[in-house]
Amino acid sequence: MPFATAILDTQEAALATLNPTTGGATGLLRVTAPVTLGRKRIMPIVPELLKENPGLSIELDLNDAIVDMVASGVDLAIRIAPLKDSSLIARRLVPNPKDIYAAPAYLERNGTPRTIEDLAHHECLTFSRFTHWQFLVEGKEQSVRVGGRFSSSSVDGYLAACVSGLGLAQLSAWDVKDEVADGRLVPVPIEGASPRDLAIWAVFPSRRQVLPKLRVFLDRLQKSFG
């Protein structure tokens, strides 16, 4: 199957060269992305992409797990994490600024932490199997152990718990835009420290050419983040 896919990729690239006026955005684009990022940032751009590129099809796998791109035949993965697999190619799309957020009701009940040390006395929501939050302190990374009574394997669960007042959460600014705008969440700045920015990355197998369908999709996604 990978050999057959490579042949199709080569054919598509050749057709795009012969027919530049079409933009070359044709064929099936297989994309995998984290659930919340896909729902909030990718799905809104899909309708226009398909409308503007009649020859393009998109298959979107929303999955918080790290997918084996080569084995599954995925063209593109959108990830919020450093790249560890050297056989893949990564392109940094946009920064991913994070902050600590909480529901106003939680802060009314428990007070507002001011320093890293204060976090030890608060309910800090975590992802499943994670026990630390990462910060930048005076330009250096610092890992801070936190704890709480709720953890989740997905950002959606993590965000919902924060909105309901179960505790503090480290979340991306783009992810909580609506919740902050309507007052359901407020940022909780920590003196002298800021959550680590992992950035949002586009990752694709090295065997893939940067086909028009990839370029069109990535350009639109990058613009959507402003």
C-alpha positions as CSV (number, residue, x, y, z in Angstrom):
1,M,0.0,0.0,0.0
2,P,2.8,2.6,0.8
3,F,4.3,1.8,-2.7
4,A,0.9,2.4,-4.4
5,T,0.5,5.6,-2.4
6,A,3.9,6.9,-3.5
7,I,3.0,6.2,-7.1
8,L,-0.2,8.3,-6.7
9,D,1.7,11.1,-5.1
10,T,4.2,11.2,-8.0
11,Q,1.3,11.2,-10.5
12,E,-0.5,14.0,-8.6
13,A,2.7,16.1,-8.5
14,A,3.1,15.6,-12.3
15,L,-0.4,16.7,-13.0
16,A,-0.1,19.8,-10.9
17,T,3.0,20.7,-12.9
18,L,1.2,20.2,-16.2
19,N,-2.0,22.0,-15.0
20,P,-0.8,24.9,-12.7
21,T,-4.0,26.8,-13.2
22,T,-5.9,24.3,-11.2
23,G,-3.7,24.9,-8.2
24,G,-3.0,21.2,-8.0
25,A,-5.1,20.7,-4.9
26,T,-6.5,17.4,-6.0
27,G,-6.7,13.9,-4.6
28,L,-7.4,12.5,-1.1
29,L,-5.6,14.3,1.8
30,R,-5.4,12.1,4.9
31,V,-4.9,14.2,8.1
32,T,-4.7,13.3,11.7
33,A,-5.0,15.8,14.5
34,P,-5.8,16.1,18.3
35,V,-9.5,16.0,18.9
36,T,-10.0,19.6,20.2
37,L,-7.6,21.2,17.8
38,G,-9.4,19.4,14.9
39,R,-12.8,20.4,16.1
40,K,-12.1,24.0,16.9
41,R,-9.4,24.9,14.3
42,I,-9.4,22.4,11.4
43,M,-13.1,21.8,10.8
44,P,-14.0,25.5,10.3
45,I,-11.6,25.7,7.3
46,V,-12.7,22.4,5.6
47,P,-15.9,23.7,3.9
48,E,-14.1,26.5,2.1
49,L,-11.1,24.3,1.1
50,L,-13.5,21.8,-0.5
51,K,-15.5,24.5,-2.1
52,E,-12.4,26.2,-3.6
53,N,-10.8,22.9,-4.7
54,P,-13.4,20.6,-6.3
55,G,-10.8,17.9,-7.0
56,L,-9.8,17.7,-3.3
57,S,-11.1,15.2,-0.7
58,I,-10.2,15.3,3.0
59,E,-10.2,12.4,5.5
60,L,-9.7,13.7,9.0
61,D,-8.8,11.4,11.9
62,L,-9.4,13.2,15.2
63,N,-7.2,11.3,17.6
64,D,-5.3,12.3,20.7
65,A,-2.9,9.4,20.3
66,I,0.2,9.6,18.3
67,V,-0.6,7.8,15.0
68,D,2.0,5.8,13.0
69,M,1.9,7.9,9.9
70,V,3.7,5.5,7.6
71,A,1.8,2.4,8.6
72,S,-1.6,4.2,8.4
73,G,-0.9,6.0,5.1
74,V,-1.5,9.5,6.7
75,D,-0.3,12.4,4.6
76,L,-0.2,15.0,7.4
77,A,-0.3,15.1,11.2
78,I,-0.9,18.2,13.2
79,R,0.8,17.9,16.6
80,I,1.3,20.0,19.7
81,A,4.6,18.4,20.8
82,P,8.3,18.3,20.0
83,L,9.1,15.9,17.1
84,K,10.9,12.8,18.4
85,D,10.8,10.6,15.2
86,S,13.8,11.7,13.0
87,S,12.3,9.8,10.0
88,L,9.5,12.4,9.8
89,I,9.6,16.0,8.6
90,A,8.2,18.8,10.8
91,R,7.2,22.3,9.9
92,R,6.5,24.8,12.8
93,L,3.2,26.4,12.0
94,V,2.4,28.8,14.8
95,P,3.3,29.5,18.5
96,N,1.0,27.8,21.0
97,P,1.0,30.2,24.0
98,K,-0.4,28.7,27.1
99,D,-1.6,30.0,30.4
100,I,-3.3,28.7,33.6
101,Y,-7.0,29.1,33.7
102,A,-9.8,28.6,36.2
103,A,-13.5,29.1,36.6
104,P,-14.3,32.2,38.7
105,A,-16.3,29.9,41.1
106,Y,-13.1,27.8,41.8
107,L,-11.1,30.9,42.6
108,E,-13.8,32.2,44.9
109,R,-13.8,28.9,46.9
110,N,-10.0,28.3,46.9
111,G,-8.3,31.6,46.4
112,T,-5.9,32.6,43.6
113,P,-2.4,31.1,43.4
114,R,0.4,33.7,42.9
115,T,3.5,31.6,42.7
116,I,4.6,28.2,41.6
117,E,4.8,27.1,45.2
118,D,1.1,28.0,45.7
119,L,0.1,25.4,43.2
120,A,0.9,22.6,45.7
121,H,-2.2,23.8,47.7
122,H,-4.6,23.8,44.7
123,E,-6.5,21.2,42.6
124,C,-4.4,21.1,39.4
125,L,-6.0,19.2,36.6
126,T,-3.7,17.0,34.5
127,F,-3.7,14.7,31.5
128,S,-3.8,11.0,32.3
129,R,-0.5,9.7,33.5
130,F,1.0,13.2,33.7
131,T,2.0,14.5,37.1
132,H,4.0,17.6,36.3
133,W,3.4,21.0,34.6
134,Q,6.2,22.6,32.6
135,F,7.2,26.2,33.1
136,L,9.7,28.7,31.9
137,V,11.4,30.4,34.8
138,E,14.1,33.0,33.9
139,G,14.4,31.5,30.5
140,K,14.9,27.9,31.8
141,E,12.5,25.0,31.8
142,Q,11.3,23.9,35.2
143,S,9.1,20.9,35.9
144,V,6.6,21.4,38.8
145,R,4.8,18.5,40.4
146,V,1.1,19.1,40.7
147,G,-1.9,17.0,41.8
148,G,-5.6,16.9,41.7
149,R,-8.5,14.5,41.9
150,F,-9.4,14.6,38.1
151,S,-7.4,13.8,35.0
152,S,-8.4,13.2,31.4
153,S,-6.9,11.6,28.3
154,S,-8.4,14.4,26.1
155,V,-8.3,18.2,26.0
156,D,-12.1,18.2,25.8
157,G,-12.4,16.5,29.1
158,Y,-9.7,18.6,30.7
159,L,-11.3,21.8,29.5
160,A,-14.8,20.8,30.6
161,A,-13.5,20.0,34.1
162,C,-11.9,23.4,34.3
163,V,-15.1,25.2,33.2
164,S,-17.1,23.3,35.8
165,G,-14.8,24.5,38.6
166,L,-12.9,21.3,39.4
167,G,-9.5,23.0,39.4
168,L,-6.8,24.9,37.6
169,A,-5.7,23.9,34.1
170,Q,-2.9,24.7,31.7
171,L,-4.6,25.4,28.3
172,S,-3.7,26.9,25.0
173,A,-5.0,30.5,24.4
174,W,-6.8,29.5,21.2
175,D,-8.5,26.7,23.0
176,V,-10.2,28.9,25.6
177,K,-11.0,31.9,23.5
178,D,-14.7,31.5,23.7
179,E,-14.7,30.5,27.4
180,V,-12.6,33.6,28.4
181,A,-14.7,35.9,26.2
182,D,-18.0,34.9,28.0
183,G,-16.4,34.8,31.5
184,R,-16.6,31.1,32.1
185,L,-12.8,31.0,32.5
186,V,-10.2,33.6,33.6
187,P,-6.4,33.5,33.2
188,V,-4.4,32.9,36.4
189,P,-0.9,34.5,35.9
190,I,2.0,33.1,38.0
191,E,4.7,35.5,39.2
192,G,8.0,34.9,37.4
193,A,6.9,31.9,35.4
194,S,5.0,31.1,32.3
195,P,3.8,27.7,30.9
196,R,6.0,26.2,28.2
197,D,5.0,26.9,24.6
198,L,5.2,23.7,22.6
199,A,4.1,25.3,19.3
200,I,1.8,23.6,16.7
201,W,3.6,21.5,14.2
202,A,2.8,20.0,10.8
203,V,4.4,16.6,10.4
204,F,4.6,14.5,7.3
205,P,6.5,11.4,6.2
206,S,9.8,12.1,4.5
207,R,8.7,10.0,1.5
208,R,6.0,12.5,0.8
209,Q,6.6,15.4,-1.6
210,V,5.1,18.7,-0.5
211,L,2.2,18.2,-2.8
212,P,-0.2,21.1,-3.7
213,K,-2.9,19.5,-1.5
214,L,-0.6,19.7,1.5
215,R,0.5,23.2,0.7
216,V,-3.0,24.5,0.3
217,F,-4.2,22.9,3.5
218,L,-1.3,24.1,5.6
219,D,-1.4,27.7,4.3
220,R,-5.1,27.9,5.2
221,L,-4.6,26.4,8.6
222,Q,-1.7,28.7,9.4
223,K,-3.8,31.8,8.4
224,S,-6.7,30.6,10.6
225,F,-4.5,31.1,13.6
226,G,-3.9,34.7,12.6
